[in-house]
Each structure stands twice: as C-alpha cells, then as structure tokens.
C-alpha cells in the first residue's frame, strides 16, 4: 500500500519540495504502513511465538542471493525514492506518542522513524519484481550524521520524510533522508540525515551483494561522489582514532595546558609543586562529575523484523539519556544540533540488560558534546560487551561551565569530543 514516487530530476525536484508544499501527493504512506511493509518484505510475524519459525523459513531464501554484484540489475536514485507522511496535524490521535513536556515533538521518536524508513528505502532499491520476499537482511550499520535546521519540531503540523539511496558499495548502501514540516501550506526543511545500511544473507550472518547504483545526471554524479568521500572520511576518522594513534601535537598542547591550569597554586607558593594536587578552575566541572547512567531491559515489544532489538529504539533511549545529561549539566533546556558517527558494533538480543552511560566530554560556550556508551550485560557470564557509541551535540539556552578532564583517559575522551564537535561545526 505504499507509493513509489518517480522523479525525473532528483536534485531539482527535491529543492522545489523543500520550499513548496504544492507537489505533495494527496495520499502518502504513513510510518505504520512503512513498518507493515517491512514485515511483509521479510516475512516477519507480529506474534512473538511465531517469530522464530518465520525466521527459520527465511533460510530457504539463500538460493535467491546473487553470487556476484554484476549479476544484479543496476538501479537509479529515483528508483528508491520514497515519501512518507507523519500526519501530526491531520490525525491528532497519534500526537500523544510524539509529544514531550515542552509541547514539541520527541526527537527520539524521529530517530526511530528515520531508521525504519532508511531500511525500507534500501529494500526498495534491491527489490526483485518476481520475488515476494527479499532474501536480504538489511540492517543499520552507521548513522553518519543528522543535522538539524530548526530547534523546535511542532506537534500539531504534518511532517513529511523523503529519501533515496545515494551511494552503493558491494554490500552497503548510503541513504540520504530529509524531514520537512508543513506550515501554512508549505513544507520547510527540519533536518537532513545520512545513514549507512548493510545487506546480509537471510539469516543475518554473512554479507550479501546489492544492486549497483547508476547516476543519471551531473547532479547525481556529484551526490554519488559525495558518498565516496563520506566513506573515505569515515575510514580516515577511524584510522586516526585516539584508541589507535597518539594525539596530535596541537592536542597534546591542549591537554598540557589543561593540566597546568588545574595545578593547585597553593602548592607552588610553598615551593613544592605537586603533580597530584589539582584544583578545579572557576566555572568548571570535573569530567567525572558530568555523567548519568541508565538501564533498559530489552523486552520482545522492542524487537525488529529480524528478532533483535530495534536500532531505532536504541537510538531513542541513548538520545533521551544524552538529553538528560546535557539538561542536568547545563541547568536549562538543551536543543539537539547534530547526531553523528553512531556505529552499530553488535546486535542487541531480546532479553538483554542494556547499560547506558551518558558523558559530557566537551563544552564550548553554549554547546555541550555528549557521548553515550551502550553495552549489554550477561548475568550468567558476568561479561560486558559494547554495542554502540553515540555522539550528540546540544546547544543550551545559557552558557555552560567548562568540563575539565583530570586523568589521561578522561583527556582522551575530551579530545575525542572536541574532534566530533569540530566536525559538526564544519558541517553546519
């Protein structure tokens, strides 16, 4: 029951849609239809007891997988283009789910919707006409970036999501999505998002090939090249990780300056300078005192179509903890500016104990950079395994205290937060 909107010139039509509501289809699928369509494509059951059997039946789809990418027909960007409506204005009964205490839309719910839409866009790109069910298991690998254009998302105006596959590798796809909100008949841009999805076999165990993407115009060539650049940037950022390489000379100077500024001057007056005696500068907070923790029990209700915990649920919970961390630190309402570099390292199984830790790792004027670490705890083995690292940039209504690291490990957190903040500021 969903409509695939065909466009002749993708960039130009998208540009027109960002400024005008006149091109909106009178009947667009909503998010409930998106999720229903995903279940149909995979053959997932809405009944928890039947779900395991449904996944067992998917094993037979192995024979439909392509042996080489060259065996799959190439697709165009417009082939995967979708528009989806979130009718907050025209259907008031769904507002309660999206409403927060400030009478605006819960951003965590938007993250869930973007995750579902991104997966459906990829299934649209890889759809084979003669196959009712897809042999591919398409999952979110990375949220590359989400940049906000507006601070407030209104709870009583319709929202429209648009998106398409913008770049394709052998087994991965980059998806660009946009969110717009209707005001006085026109749709205004709210956010831009870039996700990376990966295709795997029917049992979600091994990589699987996806249809190649063929740009059709100079504008689409530029979009595709940007996808290649995004991939190279991710590799470069990962290679330069502070877990792999020492800080740069400039970063080492930053850490040393912080160390010198936190030495207790009373010790210097006595002529016995101590490396251990530290004092917090004015209007500052030790980084160890700027964190919040949370726990989630992963119930079957939060499972995705592959019987694992829904990635959008993980993002929502991480965002809400990140927001609470920024709120308690800044002492006023924070607004999300950007989400970047969310890596889904391991799936989260149903029944897991999910431990979340929100940490203020960098501040600058009104900005607060938050890192949320997600891990699962196995009560039987007593082991912890990291599943996700989330990075959120917030802006507070007032200028916030400077967060100050004390140990070397905290200094690396501080520098990593500064790197993410700098990258976000360049983007926006």
DRENKOLMAR-268481 format. One record per residue (C-alpha): residue number from 1; residue in three letters; x, y, z. Coordinates in nm, 2 decimals. Example, Ala and Ser with C-alpha at 12.3 -4.5 7.8 and 13.67 -1.06 7.14 Angstrom:
! DRENKOLMAR-268481
- 1:ala:1.23:-0.45:0.78
- 2:ser:1.37:-0.11:0.71
***
This chain:
! DRENKOLMAR-268481
- 1:unk:0.00:0.00:0.00
- 2:unk:0.29:0.23:-0.04
- 3:unk:0.36:0.46:-0.34
- 4:unk:0.70:0.49:-0.51
- 5:unk:0.72:0.85:-0.63
- 6:unk:0.91:0.87:-0.96
- 7:unk:1.11:1.18:-1.03
- 8:unk:1.28:1.29:-1.35
- 9:unk:1.54:1.51:-1.19
- 10:unk:1.60:1.42:-0.83
- 11:unk:1.80:1.72:-0.70
- 12:unk:1.59:1.99:-0.87
- 13:unk:1.26:1.83:-0.75
- 14:unk:1.40:1.78:-0.40
- 15:unk:1.49:2.15:-0.40
- 16:unk:1.14:2.25:-0.50
- 17:unk:0.99:2.03:-0.24
- 18:unk:1.20:2.20:0.03
- 19:unk:1.03:2.53:-0.05
- 20:unk:0.68:2.43:-0.16
- 21:unk:0.40:2.20:-0.05
- 22:unk:0.22:2.20:-0.38
- 23:unk:0.39:1.89:-0.51
- 24:unk:0.28:1.67:-0.22
- 25:unk:0.09:1.36:-0.32
- 26:unk:-0.27:1.35:-0.17
- 27:unk:-0.21:1.00:-0.04
- 28:unk:0.13:0.91:0.11
- 29:unk:0.21:0.61:0.32
- 30:unk:0.25:0.68:0.70
- 31:unk:0.50:0.52:0.94
- 32:unk:0.27:0.24:1.04
- 33:unk:0.25:0.14:0.67
- 34:unk:0.63:0.16:0.64
- 35:unk:0.67:-0.09:0.93
- 36:unk:0.39:-0.32:0.79
- 37:unk:0.56:-0.32:0.45
- 38:unk:0.89:-0.42:0.61
- 39:unk:0.73:-0.71:0.79
- 40:unk:0.58:-0.83:0.46
- 41:unk:0.91:-0.80:0.27
- 42:unk:1.09:-1.01:0.53
- 43:unk:0.81:-1.24:0.63
- 44:unk:0.82:-1.14:0.99
- 45:unk:0.54:-1.22:1.22
- 46:unk:0.38:-0.98:1.46
- 47:unk:0.33:-1.26:1.71
- 48:unk:0.63:-1.33:1.93
- 49:unk:0.56:-1.70:1.95
- 50:unk:0.56:-1.73:1.56
- 51:unk:0.86:-1.51:1.50
- 52:unk:1.13:-1.78:1.55
- 53:unk:0.95:-2.01:1.30
- 54:unk:0.92:-1.72:1.05
- 55:unk:1.30:-1.66:1.07
- 56:unk:1.36:-2.04:1.02
- 57:unk:1.16:-2.02:0.70
- 58:unk:1.39:-1.75:0.57
- 59:unk:1.68:-1.99:0.54
- 60:unk:1.52:-2.13:0.22
- 61:unk:1.58:-1.78:0.06
- 62:unk:1.96:-1.85:0.04
- 63:unk:1.92:-1.97:-0.31
- 64:unk:1.79:-1.63:-0.43
- 65:unk:2.11:-1.45:-0.33
- 66:unk:2.33:-1.32:-0.61
- 67:unk:2.67:-1.48:-0.64
- 68:unk:2.82:-1.16:-0.78
- 69:unk:2.71:-0.80:-0.78
- 70:unk:2.74:-0.80:-1.16
- 71:unk:2.45:-1.04:-1.17
- 72:unk:2.21:-0.78:-1.03
- 73:unk:2.04:-0.52:-1.24
- 74:unk:2.17:-0.16:-1.18
- 75:unk:1.93:0.09:-1.02
- 76:unk:1.88:0.46:-1.04
- 77:unk:1.85:0.70:-0.75
- 78:unk:1.49:0.77:-0.83
- 79:unk:1.40:0.40:-0.82
- 80:unk:1.44:0.40:-0.44
- 81:unk:1.29:0.75:-0.38
- 82:unk:1.01:0.74:-0.12
- 83:unk:0.79:0.99:0.05
- 84:unk:0.63:0.92:0.38
- 85:unk:0.39:1.13:0.59
- 86:unk:0.37:1.17:0.97
- 87:unk:0.02:1.32:1.00
- 88:unk:0.05:1.50:1.33
- 89:unk:-0.17:1.78:1.21
- 90:unk:-0.44:1.59:1.02
- 91:unk:-0.45:1.29:1.27
- 92:unk:-0.44:1.44:1.63
- 93:unk:-0.48:1.09:1.78
- 94:unk:-0.12:1.00:1.71
- 95:unk:0.03:1.31:1.87
- 96:unk:0.05:1.17:2.22
- 97:unk:0.32:0.92:2.12
- 98:unk:0.53:1.21:1.98
- 99:unk:0.47:1.48:2.24
- 100:unk:0.71:1.59:2.50
- 101:unk:0.66:1.80:2.81
- 102:unk:0.77:2.12:2.62
- 103:unk:0.48:2.07:2.37
- 104:unk:0.71:1.98:2.09
- 105:unk:0.80:1.66:1.91
- 106:unk:1.02:1.40:2.08
- 107:unk:1.33:1.37:1.87
- 108:unk:1.39:1.02:1.99
- 109:unk:1.07:0.91:1.81
- 110:unk:1.20:1.08:1.49
- 111:unk:1.52:0.87:1.52
- 112:unk:1.30:0.56:1.52
- 113:unk:1.11:0.67:1.21
- 114:unk:1.43:0.76:1.02
- 115:unk:1.57:0.41:1.10
- 116:unk:1.26:0.23:0.97
- 117:unk:1.24:0.45:0.66
- 118:unk:1.61:0.40:0.57
- 119:unk:1.57:0.02:0.58
- 120:unk:1.26:0.04:0.35
- 121:unk:1.44:0.27:0.10
- 122:unk:1.72:0.01:0.08
- 123:unk:1.47:-0.27:0.02
- 124:unk:1.31:-0.06:-0.25
- 125:unk:1.65:-0.03:-0.42
- 126:unk:1.71:-0.40:-0.40
- 127:unk:1.36:-0.52:-0.49
- 128:unk:1.33:-0.80:-0.74
- 129:unk:1.00:-0.79:-0.93
- 130:unk:0.95:-1.17:-0.93
- 131:unk:1.02:-1.22:-0.56
- 132:unk:0.76:-1.16:-0.30
- 133:unk:1.00:-1.17:-0.01
- 134:unk:1.35:-1.04:-0.01
- 135:unk:1.64:-1.28:0.07
- 136:unk:1.84:-0.99:0.21
- 137:unk:1.86:-0.89:0.57
- 138:unk:1.92:-0.51:0.56
- 139:unk:2.03:-0.35:0.89
- 140:unk:2.16:-0.02:1.00
- 141:unk:2.54:-0.01:1.03
- 142:unk:2.60:0.36:1.09
- 143:unk:2.43:0.69:1.14
- 144:unk:2.68:0.90:0.96
- 145:unk:2.52:1.24:1.05
- 146:unk:2.19:1.41:1.13
- 147:unk:2.20:1.79:1.11
- 148:unk:1.91:1.99:1.25
- 149:unk:1.79:2.30:1.07
- 150:unk:1.53:2.40:1.33
- 151:unk:1.53:2.39:1.71
- 152:unk:1.16:2.32:1.75
- 153:unk:0.95:2.05:1.58
- 154:unk:0.59:2.14:1.62
- 155:unk:0.35:1.86:1.74
- 156:unk:0.04:1.98:1.55
- 157:unk:0.17:2.01:1.20
- 158:unk:0.22:1.73:0.94
- 159:unk:0.57:1.60:0.88
- 160:unk:0.70:1.46:0.56
- 161:unk:1.00:1.23:0.52
- 162:unk:1.18:1.19:0.18
- 163:unk:1.48:0.98:0.09
- 164:unk:1.66:0.76:-0.15
- 165:unk:1.98:0.56:-0.19
- 166:unk:2.26:0.80:-0.27
- 167:unk:2.56:0.57:-0.29
- 168:unk:2.62:0.19:-0.32
- 169:unk:2.93:-0.03:-0.25
- 170:unk:2.94:-0.41:-0.29
- 171:unk:2.73:-0.49:0.02
- 172:unk:2.65:-0.15:0.17
- 173:unk:2.42:0.15:0.08
- 174:unk:2.42:0.51:0.18
- 175:unk:2.07:0.66:0.23
- 176:unk:2.00:1.03:0.24
- 177:unk:1.68:1.14:0.41
- 178:unk:1.52:1.47:0.47
- 179:unk:1.25:1.57:0.71
- 180:unk:1.01:1.87:0.64
- 181:unk:0.72:2.01:0.83
- 182:unk:0.42:2.19:0.70
- 183:unk:0.34:2.55:0.79
- 184:unk:0.07:2.75:0.61
- 185:unk:0.06:2.50:0.33
- 186:unk:0.43:2.49:0.26
- 187:unk:0.69:2.24:0.37
- 188:unk:1.00:2.38:0.54
- 189:unk:1.32:2.17:0.60
- 190:unk:1.38:2.05:0.95
- 191:unk:1.67:1.80:0.93
- 192:unk:1.90:1.62:0.69
- 193:unk:2.02:1.26:0.77
- 194:unk:2.27:1.02:0.62
- 195:unk:2.26:0.66:0.72
- 196:unk:2.47:0.36:0.60
- 197:unk:2.29:0.02:0.57
- 198:unk:2.45:-0.32:0.51
- 199:unk:2.29:-0.62:0.33
- 200:unk:2.34:-0.96:0.48
- 201:unk:2.21:-1.31:0.40
- 202:unk:1.86:-1.44:0.51
- 203:unk:2.00:-1.54:0.85
- 204:unk:2.18:-1.21:0.90
- 205:unk:2.52:-1.39:0.93
- 206:unk:2.72:-1.30:0.62
- 207:unk:2.74:-1.00:0.38
- 208:unk:2.53:-1.01:0.06
- 209:unk:2.56:-0.83:-0.27
- 210:unk:2.33:-0.54:-0.35
- 211:unk:2.23:-0.38:-0.68
- 212:unk:2.48:-0.13:-0.82
- 213:unk:2.37:0.24:-0.85
- 214:unk:2.39:0.43:-1.17
- 215:unk:2.39:0.82:-1.16
- 216:unk:2.19:0.97:-1.44
- 217:unk:2.29:1.34:-1.43
- 218:unk:2.58:1.56:-1.33
- 219:unk:2.39:1.64:-1.01
- 220:unk:2.35:1.27:-0.93
- 221:unk:2.72:1.22:-1.01
- 222:unk:2.81:1.48:-0.75
- 223:unk:2.58:1.31:-0.49
- 224:unk:2.74:0.97:-0.57
- 225:unk:3.09:1.12:-0.54
- 226:unk:3.00:1.27:-0.20
- 227:unk:2.90:0.92:-0.09
- 228:unk:3.25:0.80:-0.18
- 229:unk:3.40:1.10:0.01
- 230:unk:3.19:1.02:0.31
- 231:unk:3.33:0.66:0.31
- 232:unk:3.69:0.79:0.29
- 233:unk:3.63:1.04:0.57
- 234:unk:3.49:0.76:0.79
- 235:unk:3.80:0.55:0.72
- 236:unk:4.03:0.84:0.79
- 237:unk:3.85:0.93:1.11
- 238:unk:3.86:0.57:1.23
- 239:unk:4.23:0.54:1.14
- 240:unk:4.31:0.85:1.34
- 241:unk:4.12:0.73:1.64
- 242:unk:4.27:0.81:1.98
- 243:unk:4.24:0.44:2.06
- 244:unk:4.49:0.36:1.78
- 245:unk:4.71:0.67:1.75
- 246:unk:4.85:0.93:1.99
- 247:unk:4.70:1.28:1.99
- 248:unk:4.84:1.54:1.75
- 249:unk:5.10:1.79:1.87
- 250:unk:4.82:2.05:1.90
- 251:unk:4.60:1.82:2.10
- 252:unk:4.89:1.73:2.33
- 253:unk:4.94:2.11:2.40
- 254:unk:4.57:2.14:2.48
- 255:unk:4.59:1.86:2.74
- 256:unk:4.91:2.00:2.89
- 257:unk:4.75:2.35:2.92
- 258:unk:4.45:2.20:3.10
- 259:unk:4.69:2.02:3.33
- 260:unk:4.88:2.33:3.41
- 261:unk:4.56:2.53:3.47
- 262:unk:4.44:2.28:3.72
- 263:unk:4.75:2.26:3.94
- 264:unk:4.69:2.39:4.29
- 265:unk:4.86:2.73:4.31
- 266:unk:4.89:2.69:4.69
- 267:unk:5.15:2.42:4.64
- 268:unk:5.35:2.65:4.41
- 269:unk:5.36:2.92:4.68
- 270:unk:5.52:2.67:4.92
- 271:unk:5.79:2.58:4.66
- 272:unk:5.68:2.22:4.64
- 273:unk:5.49:2.18:4.32
- 274:unk:5.30:1.86:4.31
- 275:unk:5.17:1.67:4.00
- 276:unk:4.90:1.52:4.21
- 277:unk:4.75:1.82:4.37
- 278:unk:4.48:1.95:4.14
- 279:unk:4.23:2.23:4.17
- 280:unk:3.92:2.30:3.96
- 281:unk:3.93:2.63:3.78
- 282:unk:3.63:2.88:3.82
- 283:unk:3.31:2.80:3.63
- 284:unk:3.42:2.44:3.56
- 285:unk:3.32:2.09:3.63
- 286:unk:3.54:1.78:3.66
- 287:unk:3.45:1.54:3.37
- 288:unk:3.40:1.26:3.62
- 289:unk:3.11:1.45:3.78
- 290:unk:2.93:1.52:3.44
- 291:unk:2.77:1.18:3.37
- 292:unk:2.44:0.99:3.40
- 293:unk:2.37:0.62:3.37
- 294:unk:2.06:0.42:3.28
- 295:unk:1.94:0.06:3.24
- 296:unk:1.69:-0.09:3.00
- 297:unk:1.55:-0.44:3.00
- 298:unk:1.51:-0.53:2.63
- 299:unk:1.16:-0.68:2.60
- 300:unk:1.01:-0.85:2.29
- 301:unk:0.80:-0.55:2.23
- 302:unk:1.11:-0.36:2.11
- 303:unk:1.23:-0.63:1.86
- 304:unk:1.28:-0.55:1.49
- 305:unk:1.19:-0.77:1.19
- 306:unk:1.49:-0.99:1.25
- 307:unk:1.42:-1.07:1.61
- 308:unk:1.68:-0.84:1.75
- 309:unk:1.63:-0.52:1.94
- 310:unk:1.52:-0.24:1.70
- 311:unk:1.81:0.00:1.63
- 312:unk:1.57:0.30:1.64
- 313:unk:1.48:0.20:2.00
- 314:unk:1.84:0.20:2.10
- 315:unk:1.89:0.54:1.94
- 316:unk:1.58:0.68:2.12
- 317:unk:1.70:0.56:2.46
- 318:unk:2.05:0.68:2.40
- 319:unk:1.93:1.02:2.29
- 320:unk:1.70:1.06:2.58
- 321:unk:1.98:0.98:2.82
- 322:unk:2.21:1.22:2.63
- 323:unk:1.95:1.49:2.65
- 324:unk:1.90:1.44:3.03
- 325:unk:2.28:1.45:3.07
- 326:unk:2.30:1.78:2.88
- 327:unk:2.00:1.92:3.07
- 328:unk:2.14:1.84:3.42
- 329:unk:2.48:1.97:3.32
- 330:unk:2.37:2.30:3.17
- 331:unk:2.08:2.37:3.41
- 332:unk:1.84:2.46:3.12
- 333:unk:1.66:2.30:2.83
- 334:unk:1.91:2.18:2.57
- 335:unk:1.83:2.16:2.19
- 336:unk:1.98:1.89:1.97
- 337:unk:2.20:2.03:1.70
- 338:unk:2.35:1.72:1.54
- 339:unk:2.39:1.35:1.57
- 340:unk:2.70:1.19:1.42
- 341:unk:2.90:0.87:1.39
- 342:unk:2.67:0.62:1.56
- 343:unk:2.83:0.29:1.49
- 344:unk:2.62:-0.03:1.55
- 345:unk:2.90:-0.26:1.65
- 346:unk:2.70:-0.56:1.78
- 347:unk:2.33:-0.65:1.77
- 348:unk:2.13:-0.64:2.10
- 349:unk:1.94:-0.96:2.17
- 350:unk:1.59:-0.97:2.32
- 351:unk:1.61:-1.01:2.69
- 352:unk:1.94:-0.83:2.73
- 353:unk:2.02:-0.60:3.01
- 354:unk:2.13:-0.28:2.83
- 355:unk:2.35:-0.04:3.03
- 356:unk:2.37:0.32:2.90
- 357:unk:2.62:0.58:3.02
- 358:unk:2.59:0.94:2.92
- 359:unk:2.91:1.16:2.95
- 360:unk:2.97:1.53:2.89
- 361:unk:3.30:1.51:2.71
- 362:unk:3.35:1.86:2.57
- 363:unk:3.19:2.21:2.61
- 364:unk:3.23:2.54:2.43
- 365:unk:3.02:2.84:2.51
- 366:unk:2.65:2.72:2.49
- 367:unk:2.74:2.39:2.32
- 368:unk:2.76:2.05:2.50
- 369:unk:2.91:1.75:2.34
- 370:unk:2.77:1.42:2.48
- 371:unk:2.90:1.07:2.43
- 372:unk:2.66:0.78:2.52
- 373:unk:2.82:0.44:2.57
- 374:unk:2.59:0.14:2.53
- 375:unk:2.68:-0.21:2.65
- 376:unk:2.49:-0.54:2.72
- 377:unk:2.55:-0.73:3.04
- 378:unk:2.53:-1.10:3.05
- 379:unk:2.41:-1.20:3.40
- 380:unk:2.53:-1.56:3.35
- 381:unk:2.89:-1.49:3.24
- 382:unk:2.92:-1.15:3.42
- 383:unk:3.06:-1.01:3.09
- 384:unk:3.00:-0.67:2.94
- 385:unk:3.01:-0.61:2.56
- 386:unk:2.99:-0.27:2.39
- 387:unk:2.72:-0.25:2.13
- 388:unk:2.70:0.12:2.04
- 389:unk:2.87:0.45:2.08
- 390:unk:2.65:0.76:2.03
- 391:unk:2.76:1.12:1.97
- 392:unk:2.52:1.41:2.03
- 393:unk:2.58:1.78:2.00
- 394:unk:2.34:2.00:2.20
- 395:unk:2.30:2.38:2.24
- 396:unk:2.19:2.51:2.58
- 397:unk:1.98:2.83:2.64
- 398:unk:2.26:2.96:2.86
- 399:unk:2.64:2.94:2.85
- 400:unk:2.76:2.62:3.03
- 401:unk:3.05:2.55:3.26
- 402:unk:3.37:2.42:3.11
- 403:unk:3.42:2.05:3.15
- 404:unk:3.77:1.95:3.27
- 405:unk:3.94:1.62:3.25
- 406:unk:4.17:1.50:3.53
- 407:unk:4.32:1.17:3.41
- 408:unk:4.48:1.08:3.08
- 409:unk:4.19:0.86:2.99
- 410:unk:3.95:1.15:3.05
- 411:unk:4.17:1.37:2.84
- 412:unk:4.13:1.13:2.55
- 413:unk:3.75:1.15:2.60
- 414:unk:3.78:1.53:2.60
- 415:unk:3.99:1.53:2.28
- 416:unk:3.75:1.28:2.11
- 417:unk:3.46:1.50:2.20
- 418:unk:3.64:1.81:2.06
- 419:unk:3.70:1.63:1.74
- 420:unk:3.34:1.54:1.69
- 421:unk:3.23:1.89:1.79
- 422:unk:3.47:2.05:1.54
- 423:unk:3.35:1.82:1.26
- 424:unk:2.99:1.91:1.34
- 425:unk:3.06:2.28:1.33
- 426:unk:3.22:2.24:0.99
- 427:unk:2.91:2.06:0.86
- 428:unk:2.65:2.31:0.98
***
